[in-house]
Amino acid sequence: MEKSTTLLSRWSSKWNWVERVRAFDDEMDRKALIQQEKKRKDMAKRHANYATVFQQKFLNDCRV
């Protein structure tokens, strides 16, 4: 079923499609940034744990 450009334009205005799509995109971007930040924090914790393990191993090897 084909719709005319005029009808689609009228619906777009009536239902604020441009604004709604922009709001949806902004929300998706916000959620993606939250996920990226969580992953970055998890990575930093992981790296700190690795560094601690390596330091302990190094210190233990130096004592022998």
C-alpha positions, 0 to 999 in steps of 0.5 A: 500500500503506497502513501503519497508524500503529502500524506506522509508529510502531514502525518509526520507533522501531526505526530511529531515524527522528526522530534520523536525520532530525535528523542529516540536517537538521543535516548539510544545515545545516552544508553550507549554512553552509560554502557561504554562508561560501565565497560570502561570502569570494569576494564580499569578495575580489571587492569588494577587487579592484574597490576596487583597480582603482577606486583605481588608475584614480582615481590614474592620472586624477589624475596626468594 
